[in-house]
Amino acid sequence: MTPHNASDDSRWSNLDRPPLNAAALRRALVREDSLYSAVDVVQRTGSTNSDLVARAVAGKADEGAVLVAEEQTAGKGRLDRRWTAPARSGLFFSVFLRPAEVPVARWGWLPLLTGVAVATGLSRAAGVDTALKWPNDLLVTVAGEERKAGGILAERAGADGVVIGVGVNVTLRAEELPVPQAGSLALAGAVGTDRDPLLRAVLRALEDWYGRWRGAEGDPAVSGLQETYAAGCATLGRTVRAELPGERSIVGEAVAVDGDGRLVIATEVGVQEPVGAGDIVHLRPA
């Protein structure tokens, strides 16, 4: 067996997974009229969300700061679930937003807005049809089967800010998947897996949707967000089981996403029950 060499961990050790070009990303995204104020790329960190929340709370990040990691060792999903992937195999990044014009009651739309932006950017740049699983998963089709290829996590950052974290599997091979139900853009037949244009496309789509939503003071109907999210949401029209704390569950057809971003489930007895992302432990097919 060949002994491990420290040089194997160099930035060129895996040539089919080249490093991101931080300088080019800054040139493309950080402009005078842009949302983005900074783009930093780090080789390795525990969680870009944790790092950027800490920066924001300490007053060391402006709105539009973007933190990207080539590798996350403690990436976070919803409810403190873990997200792991090989170095340079995906997009792992966080964005600091400060939506001052939007009432805090509407900030729950930010993960859904980010899902629309990620799906829009990836469909343009990777040529992959993506769907959204409420509230925060990105789905792709691999060999005729829907699989999770990404996730979104929103965390408060001080009194007036939110950090949105995104993780997307780009070049993961089948043997590298953390669970068999996972997927990646490459496995879904992406026409391009160069992460630089993928990240630019996603961040530009996020800037566009965030601008529309802010311009409408967070109104999901006026901004077009509610309609667009529903059109891309694979959960709607399906029979689901919403597992809630205390071993309670609701079974029925997912019929809508309401004005508060909650999933509306029509039960067999004819009751329509809205379920918020913060209330749910798991959402599964019934």
N, C-alpha and C positions, 0 to 999 in steps of 0.2 A: 504494500500500500504506500502510495506517495505521501511523504510528510507534508503537512500544511505549511505553506510559506506566507509570511506576512504580506508579501507583495501581491498575493492573490486577491487581497482586499482593496487594491488600488482602483482608481476610478475607471480604469480601462480593463479590469479583469473579466468583464462580461460584455463583449463587444456587440452582442445583439440587444443589449440594454444600455445604450450610451447615456451619459449624464445629461441633465437639463442644462441649457445655456442661460444662466442667470442674467448675463448682460443683455442678451438679445430679448429676453422676456421683459426686462425693464424698459428697453427702448420701445418695445411694441405697446406696452400697457401703461407706463407711467408718463402721462402727458398733462399739459396744463388744464385741459378741459375734461380730463378723465376722472372717474371715480377713484382710480388706484393711486395711492400716495407712495407706496413702496412695495417692492417684491424682493423677498429674501429667500434664498435657497440654502438649506443646511443639509449636510450629508446624512446625519442620523440624529434622531431625537426620540424621546418617549412618545409625546403627543403634541402635534402642532397646535391643537386646540388649547391644551393646558398652557403651552408656552405663550401663545398670543393673548389669552385671557390675562395671564400674569403681566405681560407688557402693557396691555390696555389699562388694567387696574392701577399700574404704577405710573400711568401718564406717559408711557414711552411708545405709544402707537397712535397714529392718526387714523381717522376713518379711511377705509380703503387699503389699509396695510394687509399684505398677503404674505403668509409664511408657508413655504413649501419644503417638504422633507423628501430626500431620496429614499429614506427608510425610516419607518416608525417601529419602535420596539414595544410601545404600549398604547397603540392607537385605540381610541375609544368609540364604541357604538352606543346606542341608546341603553339606558339602565345599566351603565358600566360594563356592557359586554365588550369583549376584546376584538380587535381587528389586526390581523397579522398578514404580512406578505413579504416576499423576498425584496431585497434592495433594487430600486429602479424598475420594478415590475408594474408600477401603477402610478396614479396621481394621488398624492396625499397632501392636502393643503387646507389652510384655514384663512378666512377673510374677516376682518373687523369692520362692523357696520354700526352706524350711529343714526338711526332713522328718526331724527328729532321731530319731523312733521307728522309722524304716524302715532296715533294713540297706542299705548302699551298693550291694550286689549287685542290689537290686531297683529302684534309681533309674532303670534303663533303661525302666521302665514309664511314666515321667512323660510323654514325648512321646505315647505311645499313649493315656494317660489324658486328656491335653489334647485329642487328636483326638476322643475320645468326647464331651468337654465342649463343644467347638466345634460339632460336628455336632448335639448335643442342643440347645444354645442357639439355633443358627441355624434348626433345623427349627421350633422353637417361635415364634421372633420374626419370621422371614422367610417361613415357610411353604414352605420349599424342601427337597426331599428331598436329603440329602447322603449321600455314602458316603466311606469311608476307604480310601486306597491305602496299604498297608504300605510304609515305616514312618511316613511323616510328611506325606502329602498329603491334602487335602480335595477331593473330586470333586463336581461338579454335572452335571446333564444339560442340554445345550443343543441343541435341534433333534435330539433322539434320540441325541446323541453325548456320551459321558463326557468331561468336561474338568476340568483342574485349576483350582480357584478359590482355593486357599489352601495354606499350608504351615506347618510347625511346626519349631522348632529349639531344642534344649536345650543349654545350656552350663554347665559348672561355674563356680561363683562362690566361690572360696576353698575351705577344707577341708570346710565343712558346708552349702553352699548350691548351688542350681541356679537359673538364670534360664531361663524358658521364653518363647520368642518366637513370636508368631503373626502371620501376614499373611493377610488375606482380601480378595479383590477384591469390592467391593460394587456400585458403580455404573459400572464400566468398560463402555464401549460397544465394539462390535466393532472399530471402527477404532483403538481405544486399546490393544488387547490386545498384550502384548509378543511373543507367538508365537501362531500360529493355533490351537494346541491348548489355549490358556488359556480360562478362562471367568470369569463373575462371577455374583453372586446376581441382578442385574438381568436378565442375559441368560438366566438359568435360570427367569425368571418369578416372582421374589420378590414377595410381596404387600406387603412393606414394606422400604424401603431406608434408613430413618432410622437413622443409625449409633448414636445414643445408646441406644435400646432394644436394638439388636443387641448392643452391647458389654455392657450390663448383663446381658442374658440369658446371654451366653457366660461372663462372669465368675461369675455365680451358679451356673451348671452346673459350672464349674471348682471353685468352693468346695465344692459338694456332693460331687463325685467325689473330690476331694483329701481331704476329711474321711473319707469311707468307706475310702479306701485307707490313710490313716494309721491309722485306727482298727483296721484289720486288719494293722497292722505291715507294710504293703506287699504282703501276700499277694494276688495277682491273682485267685485262685479264691474265697477267702473274701469279698473285697470285691465280687465280681460283675463286676469289671473285665474279666477275661479272656473271660468269656462274652459280655458286652456288646460288647466290641471285635470279637470274631469275628462276631457277628451283623451288625455294620455294616461289615465289611471286604469291599470289592469284590474284593480280590485272591484271597481263598480260593475254591477250586473252579476256578480258571483255570490254564491252562498258561502258565508264565512262564520267562523267562531271567534268571537272576541273574548279572550281570556283576561279577566280583571283581577285585581288584588282580592284576597280572601277567598280564592277558589270559586269565584262567581264567573259566569260566562253568559254571553248573549249569542244566540244563533239566529241567522236570518240572511236575507239578501242585502248586500251593500248597494244602496240605491242612490246616494248622493254624497257630496261633500258640501256641508252647509257654510254659511257666511262667516263662521268662526273657525273654519278649517277642520271641523269635526266630521267623522264618518257617520253617516246615517244608515242604521241597520233596520230593515223592516222585518219584524219577527212573524212567526206563523200565526200569532193571535192578532195580527193587524196593528201592532204598536210600532211606531217609528222611534227608535232610540238613538240619539246622537252620542258618539263616544269620542272623547278627546285623546290626543296622542299621549298626554300626561297621565291618563287614566288606565292605559292598556298595558298588559304584560306581553301578550302575544296576539297576533292576528293570523289565523290559520284557515285553510280551506275546510269547510264543514263536510 
